[in-house]
Amino acid sequence: MLSLLALIGCSKAPVQITSAKVVSGLDKGSGNFDRVLQICFDKPLTSTYYHKIAIITKENVKITGFGTLRPLASDPDNKCHLRNVYLYIHKDSPVDARQLIKDYVVPGNIRQVLVQIYNEKPQGKELPIAEKIFTDL
């Protein structure tokens, strides 16, 4: 019984994804933050979660990626997380992924964004605890 209570006490709060969009006006000249994905939830995150994304543009450029989403220490009441799209580039990304993101991952040119949230990094075929597809962004 005690171990059951310990498990209940350590569980993470459920999350609900409310919106996702590409934001392009945040860069202050460096060129590193000219493509940002904003993921919003129904309430601020209070635990660390793992997420996967897939962005498909109207030209069928597909960018996929993953990473952690942590509670925002600097703004704990904020329901939205900003993720630099360039950080989603990995060894299986398309050739010239950075230029493809710069040219095609822009507001108004996104066919679909899939956001999946997990309690921990999936080790196999675990199902996400939250998943949502956004279209025509």
C-alpha positions in Angstrom: 0.0 0.0 0.0 2.8 2.4 0.8 4.5 1.8 -2.6 1.2 2.6 -4.3 1.0 5.9 -2.4 4.6 6.7 -3.4 3.7 6.1 -7.1 0.6 8.3 -6.9 2.6 11.1 -5.2 5.3 11.1 -7.9 3.0 11.2 -11.0 3.0 14.1 -13.3 0.0 16.2 -14.0 -1.9 15.5 -17.2 -1.3 18.1 -20.0 -3.5 19.4 -22.7 -2.0 21.0 -25.8 -4.1 24.0 -26.9 -2.1 25.5 -29.8 1.1 25.4 -31.8 2.4 27.8 -34.4 5.6 29.0 -36.0 6.6 32.5 -34.9 9.1 34.4 -36.9 9.5 37.9 -35.4 11.5 37.1 -32.3 15.0 37.3 -33.7 17.0 40.4 -32.9 19.5 40.1 -35.8 21.5 36.9 -34.9 19.6 34.7 -37.3 19.5 31.9 -34.7 15.9 32.6 -33.5 14.2 33.6 -36.7 12.1 30.3 -36.7 10.5 29.5 -33.4 7.8 26.9 -32.6 5.4 28.1 -29.9 3.6 25.2 -28.1 0.9 26.3 -25.6 -0.9 24.2 -23.0 -4.1 24.7 -21.0 -2.0 25.5 -17.9 1.7 26.2 -17.2 3.8 23.0 -16.9 4.8 22.0 -13.4 6.9 19.0 -14.4 9.4 18.1 -17.1 8.0 16.4 -20.1 9.5 15.0 -23.3 8.0 16.0 -26.7 8.2 15.1 -30.3 7.2 17.3 -33.2 6.7 17.0 -37.0 6.3 20.1 -39.1 5.2 19.7 -42.7 5.2 22.7 -45.1 3.0 23.2 -48.1 6.0 22.1 -50.3 6.2 18.8 -48.3 9.4 19.8 -46.4 9.3 17.7 -43.3 11.1 18.7 -40.1 10.9 16.3 -37.1 12.5 16.6 -33.7 12.3 16.0 -30.0 13.4 17.3 -26.7 12.4 18.2 -23.2 9.9 20.8 -22.0 10.6 22.1 -18.5 8.6 24.4 -16.2 9.5 28.0 -17.0 11.5 29.2 -14.0 11.7 32.7 -15.4 7.9 32.9 -16.1 6.1 30.2 -14.2 2.6 31.4 -15.1 3.3 31.2 -18.9 1.3 28.5 -20.6 3.4 28.7 -23.8 6.9 27.3 -24.6 9.1 28.7 -27.4 11.4 26.2 -29.1 14.0 27.2 -31.7 13.1 25.1 -34.8 16.8 24.8 -35.7 17.4 22.8 -32.5 15.3 20.1 -34.0 17.9 19.4 -36.7 19.5 15.9 -36.1 21.4 13.3 -38.0 18.3 12.0 -39.9 17.2 15.5 -40.9 17.1 16.4 -44.6 20.3 17.6 -46.3 20.5 21.4 -45.9 17.8 21.3 -43.2 18.8 24.7 -41.8 18.2 26.4 -45.2 15.0 24.5 -45.7 13.7 25.7 -42.4 14.7 29.3 -43.2 13.1 29.1 -46.6 9.9 27.1 -45.9 9.1 26.9 -42.2 7.4 30.3 -42.1 4.0 31.5 -40.8 1.3 30.9 -43.4 3.3 28.1 -45.1 2.7 25.3 -42.6 0.4 22.5 -43.7 0.6 20.6 -40.5 2.3 20.5 -37.1 2.1 17.3 -35.0 2.9 17.7 -31.3 3.2 14.7 -29.0 3.9 14.9 -25.3 5.3 12.0 -23.1 6.0 11.7 -19.4 9.6 10.4 -20.2 11.6 9.9 -23.3 10.0 6.9 -25.1 12.1 3.8 -25.2 10.0 1.8 -27.6 6.4 2.3 -28.8 5.0 4.1 -25.8 1.9 6.2 -26.6 2.0 9.9 -25.9 0.0 11.3 -23.0 -1.1 14.2 -25.2 -1.1 14.6 -28.9 -2.6 17.1 -31.3 -2.3 18.0 -35.0 -2.6 21.6 -36.1 -3.2 22.5 -39.8 -2.9 25.5 -42.1 -0.7 27.6 -39.9 
